Amino acid sequence: MVGALVSEYSLKRNSRHADKFDVRIIHTADHPFLKAKHGQSFLRDGVQRAWNSEDLQSFTPLRFMPPELMGYEGRAVVIDPDIFAVGDVWELLTRDMGGKAILCRYRSGVKRLLRFYASSVMLLDCPKLTHWRVEAQFNELFESKRDYMQWISLKLEPPGSIGLFEPEWNDFDKLTPDTKLLHNTRRMTQPWKTGLPVDFTLAERNRIFPPLGWAIRAKRKLVGNGNLFRKYLRHPDRNQEAFFFGLLRECLEKGIVSENMLREEMRQNHVRHDAFEVLDRIPQLAA
């Protein structure tokens, strides 16, 4: 939640048109169908695994909620809660979509070569997405009628309905003068998690080196869902760490995040335990 609040703040802070759009956080608690399937088996990348409603990324089906929530009217930019505005999101929200229903970018690595789209940032033309019915389609995962990876990578969308925007609108752990939306997508190095116990489930398929996926599946069957890595690592780019904590400090100063809330999130291992020390040492962000 701290990440989501900082993300929300960054979108308004860094836009010259902040009065022209609303920002809404989609809460998993408001969509109990996600928790109702806890522990049940679903299909992900051709592999059956148990749905964990407490997993770090159990919110991802809600990427598809905005058209439904908006009555299939207007436009929306949907982003994950680990994405922070460096540029002006109004430029994305108002751009020419060329008749496409969705604008996004490709995923990185081998998934880019396979033309898997990144649904972590999408510009949506809601009237063109009336086929998005999230609860029903989520339930199809557990009936083996829908594969999570195909769904989340937009492989199930109609041909020709997806266009591409510049990678800077979903910059994967890269902060440059051209970055518009910074995505701290590498879970092991998210700047607010450094040193905390890992709380996500590893993928069980590796397209570059398949035996690694086999080993992870075998380990899960033998000893459960524990991870190979025990602690989150420090982000290799100190500028990205400073950017997040600079935004967080402004959120504290403006009362968007309270000190009590931050300490409670630290207690629950959602935020690194040295957060206040980091806040003390990082410089103020440029206006």
C-alpha positions, 0 to 999 in steps of 0.5 A: 500500500505504501508503494501504491500511495507513492505511485498515486502521488507521483502521477499528480506531482509530475503532471502539469495537468493534474486537475484533468484526471483522477487517480484511483487505487484498485484494492484487492479487498474490494474484489473478494473473488481473488481470495475465494480461490485461495489454495485452489489449483490454476493454470499458469504457463501450462503448469498447475499451481496453487493460487495464493491470495497473499502472494506479492502479485496476487493483484495482477488480475485487477489490471483488467478491471478499469473498463468494468469499473468505468462502465466501459466508457472513456480512457484509463491508464492502468499501472502496477503499484511499483510504477512511479511517474517521472514524466507527465502521464497526461501525455500518455492518457491523451495520445492518439491510439490509432484506433487500437483498444490497448497501447503497451510495450513488450516484456523484456528478455525472451518474452519480448522475442515471443511477443509477450506484452507487458500488461503492467502499464496499459493505455485502455480505450474502455468502450473497445474492451467490453469483453473484459469480465474479470471475475468470470475470466479469473474463474476460468483459470481454475477450470483450465479454460484460460492460462494465466500467462496467456491472459496476463501477457495479452495473448488472448486479445483480438488480432490487431487490437494492440499497439505499442508505445515507447518503452519509456512509458514502462521503463523496466528498472531503468531511470534515464532523462527519457524515462516517463514511468519508472517500473521497479519490476525486478522484485528482488531489488525493489528499493523499499524491500531491501533486506526483508524476507522474500514474499513471492512465489518463483515462476515454475517455467524458465524458457531460457533454461527449462531445467531451472523450472523443473528444479523449482517445481520439484522443490515445491513438491518436496518442501513447499513454496519457499524461495531460493533467495531469502532476502530482498537485495539492494537496488543496483541503481542508487538513483532509483532508490533515491527517487522512490524515497524522495517521493516517500519523504514528500508523501510523509511531509504532506500527510499522504503517508503517516509515520505510524502507517510507515512503522506499521508497514515496516513491522509487517515486513512490507517496507524495509526496516531502515526506511527512516535512516534512508529518508534521512540521508537521501537528497530532496527531489528537484521540483 
